[in-house]
Structures are given as structure tokens and as C-alpha cells.
Amino acid sequence: MIACENFAEPAHLVIIRSNRDAWPELAYTAWKDTCETLHLWTQIAGKVRLALAPWLNHSWQVPLYVTARGLTTSPIYDGPRSFELVFDFSKHVLELITSDGHRDGIALRPQTVATFYATVMAALHAAGIRVEINELPSEIPGAIPFSRDTVHATYDPDYAHRFWRALAQADRVFKEFRTGFIGKASPVHFFWGSFDLAVTRFSGRRAPPHPGGVPGLSDKVVREAYSHEVSSAGFWPGGAGIDYAAFYSYAYPEPAGFRTARIEPAQASFNETLGEFLLPYDAVRTAAEPDTVLLAFLNSTYEAAANAAKWDRAALECAPGVPGVPRP
């Protein structure tokens, strides 16, 4: 372990002068190996939260959250104590912070998943936190248990930092989008299983049982997650045959007419393999007004789902929120 205070500020910190500058280039093929390794590292942190947090509907007790430096578990309670695991993608350290003053740091550098796993578990043990996790990664076909994974060992700090910057911008716009809905909606949160940032709206009606079949994930978990009708959108760095970062949107259950709906902007299209609309991240990043383009995608895909499924939109929607102004 390495004390966090020993890390100098990185050379890749970016001065943002415009909204467009805030969206970094993030070519999936350039950081694929780092992406796969980081995916597994976040699963280790996420599974620590999963092992200790009481179950919340739709698995909302397990995600990570975007911070001003990276990703966090948020406080995890271990009896009367609490602790937090924080990925800092500016100083490139995983911080372990406890409520009773203990602090430790694990360097984010090229290392195997097996080494990272052993170091994280040792740091938790040294802090007096006793926790066991399921070592098999979730939602990854053919996954290798963490303690035996010597295959994934790449970490490019520049691309890890770019990924966080992209997450931060997506998080900001998703939170704005979320304010236009007064029905049940999820927080904006990062699911380490699928390695994506997501926000989900609910119609309030029950959905048919999900067929399940997600690798490394119990069918019971999947069915509980999709117990009610949803329109869900998110940001994903790529993978599984999609070699580019993208924003996505899908509906469950998919209503008739959803996939043929007219969606904005023109660069968006329905992916038959994934069963969802995709908008390439580059179409947002390179736009003159990235926020406007992304919000058009989020709103038009939601409207396609809500209209096709005949949601009670008048009862569920509202005007976008304004800082400091309560709802009428």
C-alpha cells in the first residue's frame, strides 16, 4: 500500500474552457486492455459493497457513483463503523477511508487482477474489516476468478482519466435529464457488472418475468431488477463486439413499435444484437453543443418507449428542474 499523500498531481489534468472541451476523446480500441482490467478492479470494490449492504430493490445497493475525482462505493457499514472505497483517477489510487480515521491507498498501476485483489483484501483486513466476496466476476462470459486472473494487467493512467472525465460529463447530463420525471426513477449510478453509467425511469406497472441468462448473475437477481416496466439509458465505453463508446437506451419489456421509432439525433440507430438504441459517444463529443445532442437522444428514446407502451406521461413527467426552485 502507498500513502495517498505521496502522489503528485498528474500531468494529464485538463483545463476546460468550453462545454465541448469537457468531453475527451475515448477511442475504445486504444484502451481496450485497460478498460477490461479496470472493469474487473471495479467489480472487486463493488462486490465488497454487495457483501455488506442490505438488499435494495433493483440491486440499487451495489453500484458505484461518480465523484469529482473518480468513482466511489459511498459509505459501506461494517457494524457501527463505515468505510468507503474511492477510485481516484487523477492521483491514480484506490483509497480506503474509514469513519474512525484509518486511511490507506493502493496504487493504480499495471498489475494483475490477482495482485490487485490480494492487495485490496489485505488492506481491508489491516483496517479490521472482515469481508468475503464471490471471486467470480459478474456479467462477463468465461470469467476468471479474481485470485487466479493473471491475464488482465494493463493500466494506462491517461485513458483511465479520460474515462472518468467522460463519466463525469455523462453523469452531469443524466442528472439534468432525471429532473424531468416525477415518477419512480433510479439514481444515476455506475453498475460495475456491466461497466456502465445508467439512469432508469419506471412506468409503475409490473413487467413479465425476465428470461435471465446473464453470465455470472443469478436469474433471481435479474428478474428482481426488471420487476417493473422501464425505460433505461446509459453510457458504456464499448466491448462485446461494439468497438466504440456509446450512449444507449432500451425498454423492458420492449413494446411494439419501439425499435422503429424516429430517434434524435440522426447518428443514433437501433442495434439488433443488443436490442437497444445506440448513439456513438463521438457524435456527442464532436458536436457543437454536446449537451443538446445527448439530451435529444435521452428524451426521444424515452418518449419512444413511453408512447409505444402507453405510459401515463401526464402523471409521470414534469418540466426540467431549476436550481433553487421547488416544484409547484
Protein Blocks (a to p, Z undefined) as FASTA:
>chain_A
ZZfklpccdfkbccdfbfklmpccddfklmmmmmmmmmmmmmmmmmmmmmmpccdehhlm
mmccddfklccebjadehjbccdddddfklopaddddfeopacddddddddfklmmmmmm
mmmmmnopacdddfbdghiahiacfklmckbocdcfklmmmmmmmmmmmmmmmmmmmmmp
cbdcddddddfklopacddddehiacdddeejiehiafklmmmmmmpccddddddebeeh
iacdcdddddddddehklmpccddfkbccdfklopacddfklmmmpmblmlmmmmmmmmm
mmmmmmmnopafklmgccdddehiacZZ
